[in-house]
């Protein structure tokens, strides 16, 4: 068994991250995850409002569409572009252009009072939303720890 240190282990963490564009990609990722957190927070507010109005006659539930828009954008078939110059169009920037949309579900109502809030569905959506929020916030925290490590290694 060899005790040779590989280049990846030997090169300080800061130098590995300094490859062209990786710093900027990390900041864009953190920024995008922050947008996701904002959407999750707004969804939580909307679900809470829906639950508060579960017994209000004629109330129609609200939701926010963002993940669907994101999936549609990511599933579009396109030719991958290579940027060889900083002045080229940033293809990833398009994801930041997606804006969440709040909508009101008018189509159906299972109750005689025309309220379409299903308390069981809302509770499931709240749990899913909470899990997503926690996962995204953990990822942001990990990215900041990576930055903190890079900064502290750079001081040495």
C-alpha positions as CSV (number, residue, x, y, z in Angstrom):
1,X,0.0,0.0,0.0
2,X,1.4,3.3,-1.0
3,X,1.5,6.4,1.2
4,X,1.9,8.8,-1.7
5,X,0.0,12.0,-1.3
6,X,-2.1,12.8,-4.3
7,X,-2.1,16.3,-5.9
8,X,-5.7,16.7,-4.9
9,X,-4.9,16.1,-1.2
10,X,-1.8,18.3,-1.3
11,X,-3.0,21.3,-3.1
12,X,-4.6,23.7,-0.6
13,X,-8.3,23.9,-0.8
14,X,-8.2,27.5,-1.8
15,X,-6.2,26.8,-4.9
16,X,-8.5,24.1,-6.0
17,X,-11.4,26.5,-5.8
18,X,-9.6,29.2,-7.7
19,X,-10.1,27.5,-11.0
20,X,-11.7,29.9,-13.4
21,X,-15.3,30.6,-12.6
22,X,-15.7,28.3,-9.7
23,X,-16.0,31.1,-7.2
24,X,-18.6,32.9,-9.2
25,X,-20.5,29.6,-9.7
26,X,-20.6,29.1,-6.0
27,X,-22.0,32.6,-5.4
28,X,-24.6,32.1,-8.1
29,X,-25.6,28.8,-6.5
30,X,-26.0,30.4,-3.1
31,X,-28.0,33.2,-4.7
32,X,-30.2,30.8,-6.5
33,X,-30.8,28.7,-3.3
34,X,-31.7,31.9,-1.6
35,X,-34.4,32.5,-4.2
36,X,-35.6,28.9,-3.6
37,X,-35.8,29.7,0.2
38,X,-37.8,32.8,-0.6
39,X,-40.3,30.7,-2.6
40,X,-40.5,28.1,0.1
41,X,-41.2,30.8,2.7
42,X,-43.9,32.3,0.6
43,X,-45.5,28.9,0.0
44,X,-45.5,28.3,3.8
45,X,-47.4,31.6,4.2
46,X,-49.9,30.7,1.5
47,X,-50.5,27.2,3.0
48,X,-50.9,28.8,6.4
49,X,-53.4,31.2,5.0
50,X,-55.2,28.4,3.3
51,X,-55.4,26.4,6.5
52,X,-56.7,29.5,8.4
53,X,-59.5,29.8,5.9
54,X,-60.5,26.1,5.8
55,X,-64.0,27.0,7.1
56,X,-64.5,30.2,5.1
57,X,-67.4,29.7,2.6
58,X,-66.3,30.4,-1.0
59,X,-62.6,30.6,-0.2
60,X,-60.3,29.3,-2.9
61,X,-56.8,28.1,-2.1
62,X,-53.7,29.9,-3.2
63,X,-50.3,28.4,-4.2
64,X,-47.1,29.5,-5.8
65,X,-45.6,28.0,-9.0
66,X,-41.9,28.0,-9.2
67,X,-40.7,24.4,-9.3
68,X,-42.9,23.7,-12.4
69,X,-41.5,26.7,-14.2
70,X,-38.0,25.6,-13.2
71,X,-38.6,22.1,-14.4
72,X,-39.9,23.4,-17.7
73,X,-36.9,25.6,-18.2
74,X,-34.5,22.8,-17.4
75,X,-36.3,20.3,-19.6
76,X,-36.1,22.5,-22.7
77,X,-34.0,20.9,-25.3
78,X,-31.3,23.3,-26.3
79,X,-27.8,23.1,-27.7
80,X,-25.3,23.6,-24.8
81,X,-23.3,26.7,-25.3
82,X,-19.6,27.1,-24.4
83,X,-18.4,30.4,-23.1
84,X,-14.9,31.2,-23.9
85,X,-15.0,34.8,-23.0
86,X,-16.4,36.6,-19.9
87,X,-18.5,38.8,-22.2
88,X,-20.4,35.8,-23.7
89,X,-24.1,35.3,-22.8
90,X,-24.4,33.4,-19.5
91,X,-26.7,30.5,-20.2
92,X,-27.2,29.8,-16.5
93,X,-28.4,33.3,-15.9
94,X,-31.7,32.3,-17.5
95,X,-32.6,30.3,-14.3
96,X,-32.3,33.5,-12.2
97,X,-34.8,35.1,-14.6
98,X,-37.6,32.7,-13.5
99,X,-40.1,34.5,-11.3
100,X,-42.5,32.7,-9.0
101,X,-46.2,33.2,-9.7
102,X,-48.9,33.2,-7.0
103,X,-52.2,31.8,-8.4
104,X,-55.6,31.0,-7.0
105,X,-57.1,27.6,-7.8
106,X,-60.6,28.2,-9.1
107,X,-61.4,25.0,-10.9
108,X,-62.8,22.7,-8.3
109,X,-64.6,22.5,-5.0
110,X,-65.4,19.4,-3.1
111,X,-67.7,21.1,-0.6
112,X,-71.1,22.6,-0.8
113,X,-69.9,26.0,0.5
114,X,-67.5,26.3,-2.6
115,X,-64.4,26.2,-0.4
116,X,-61.7,24.1,-2.1
117,X,-59.2,23.8,0.8
118,X,-58.5,20.2,1.7
119,X,-56.9,20.2,5.1
120,X,-55.1,16.9,4.6
121,X,-53.6,18.0,1.3
122,X,-52.5,21.3,2.9
123,X,-50.8,19.6,5.8
124,X,-49.0,17.2,3.5
125,X,-47.9,20.2,1.3
126,X,-46.7,22.0,4.4
127,X,-44.6,19.0,5.5
128,X,-43.0,18.7,2.0
129,X,-42.4,22.4,1.9
130,X,-40.7,22.4,5.4
131,X,-38.5,19.5,4.4
132,X,-37.5,21.2,1.2
133,X,-36.8,24.5,3.1
134,X,-34.6,22.6,5.6
135,X,-32.6,20.8,2.9
136,X,-32.0,24.0,0.9
137,X,-30.9,25.9,4.0
138,X,-28.5,23.0,4.9
139,X,-27.0,23.3,1.4
140,X,-26.5,27.0,1.8
141,X,-24.9,26.5,5.2
142,X,-22.5,23.9,3.7
143,X,-21.5,26.3,0.9
144,X,-20.8,29.0,3.4
145,X,-18.6,26.5,5.4
146,X,-16.7,25.8,2.2
147,X,-16.1,29.5,1.8
148,X,-15.1,29.8,5.4
149,X,-12.6,27.0,5.0
150,X,-11.2,28.6,1.9
151,X,-10.8,31.9,3.6
152,X,-9.1,30.4,6.7
153,X,-6.8,28.3,4.5
154,X,-5.9,31.4,2.5
155,X,-4.6,33.0,5.7
156,X,-2.0,30.3,6.3
